[in-house]
Amino acid sequence: MSKEAKRAQMLSMIADWQQSGKSKKAYCSENGINEATFYYWFSRSKEDGAVSGRFIAIDKSCKKSEVEVIYPNGVRIKLDTDLGLLSRLIRLY
């Protein structure tokens, strides 16, 4: 498994846990995940978020009018630069 595929799997699992509303221990137990491994992935996801979770400026003068939103679980959405829609999509996650 490539490094990028492993990272995507890790982020997907963390997102699934967050949406479940369960404790980390209960989630790990129900999904057959080693708790130490889960906590390692969780700590790494927080580090990644600190680096990549910053806002970026959107250049309105740019000729290209398409923006791509990439969620941590790997879902990609391409849309025109409708800032209202873009804002709603960001809040979904």
Stockholm file with secondary structure:
# STOCKHOLM 1.0

chainA/1-93         MSKEAKRAQMLSMIADWQQSGKSKKAYCSENGINEATFYYWFSRSKEDGAVSGRFIAIDKSCKKSEVEVIYPNGVRIKLDTDLGLLSRLIRLY
#=GR chainA/1-93 SS CCHHHHHHHHHHHHHHHHHHTCCHHHHHHHHTCCHHHHHHHHHHHHHHHHHHCSCCCCCTTCSCCEEEEECTTSCEEEEECCHHHHHHHHHHC
#=GC SS_cons        CCHHHHHHHHHHHHHHHHHHTCCHHHHHHHHTCCHHHHHHHHHHHHHHHHHHCSCCCCCTTCSCCEEEEECTTSCEEEEECCHHHHHHHHHHC
//
